[in-house]
Amino acid sequence: MDDFADVHLIAAHMHGPGIVHKKGAAIEDLSDFAGLKLRGPSRPATLLLDKLGAEPIGLPVPQFPEALSKGVVDGGVITWEMSPSLKLDELTDSHTDVAGDKSLYNLYFIWAMNTDSYNALPDDLKAVIDANSGLETSAMAGRAHDTGDRDGFVLMEDAGNEIATLSEEVTAKIVALGDEVTQGWIAEMTERGLDGVKLVEDARNAVEATRGTASGTDG
């Protein structure tokens, strides 16, 4: 919680797995990424796309459909959940996921308030915020993403689009390239005077602990 000492934390959650959505056939091997102009959602994901041989293009989500329709990009990586609102059932032909129980990328979100603004509220309004904060609110957000992912998947499937999963062998190669991105991030953090190795270790331990807890629930 020390990381959030400067804000009043309301909730924390992640969205669902990031999928490669593109025009044309689904991706089967790393070589299929070569030269593809793909919308990237975040700096780490963009760095991974670059290592895969794609040409990552940073675009805000609302600009993605227009870029697809005009041929500015060949596709992009985004969640199943966002696919219907972006009309990816019409603008793309295939959707490729990685093998296993992890994902090509995820994004982490926090809902937070300025601490001074929270403290300035009357007690009755603080109580409303407090009643809608914490683990239950975080779980609610997670369930909403899960529901959206299921709905998005079904819509793309019903549209007749190709839905594919990379082999474990190809996925392992992507994981190895992802490790290179992580090592680069560690080096960057170390240059800033932070303990990059410890930060990554703490993050991985937190993820594994959370996955272990979630495995016994339907959340």
Buried (B, 14 or more C-beta within 10 A) or exposed (E): EEEEEEBBBBBBBBBBBBBBBBBEEBBEEBEBBEEBBBBBBBEBBBBBBBBBBBBBBEBEEEBBBEBBEEEBBBBBBBBBBBBBEBBBBEBBBBBBBBBEEBBBBBBEBEBBBEBEEBEEBEEEEBEEBEEEBEEEBBBEBBEEBBEBBEBBBEBBEEBEBBBBBBEEEBBEBBEEBBEEBBEBBBEEBEEEEEEBEEBBEEEEEEEEEEEEEEEEEEE
